[in-house]
Amino acid sequence: QVQLVESGGGLVQPGGSLRLSCAASGIIFSMYTMGWYRQGLGKQREWVATITDGGSTSYADSAKGRFTISRDNDKRTVSLQMNSLKPEDTAVYYCNAERRIPALQRYWGQGTQVTVSS
């Protein structure tokens, strides 16, 4: 059974930092592209950042320069370091695992709430 379990969310003031983590089980972690997505209240889920199995990273424009995604294959975890947080970063953040070969396999965590407010 595949499980992605996020942690690290919470309430932070504007300008503050949070580090989200996602622990994976039930998959060959090193073979998956890992990503973070978020969904604000009343909004569609949007992509935040991705790190491939080879370690290449990509970011949404809203995350560039503020967020850093990383992975530890030995610990089977992916993290998202978020700095200079803004109120508009408030959302539920979801961990995603995806592999397209030999067929599309996509898994989601249950999400962790991030609230940026003074």
Secondary structure, 3 states (H helix, E strand, C coil): CCEEEEECCEEECCCCCEEEEEEEECCCHHHCEEEEEEECCCCCCEEEEEECCCCCEEECCCCCCCEEEEEECCCCEEEEEECCCCHHHCEEEEEEEEECCCCCEEEECCCEEEEECC
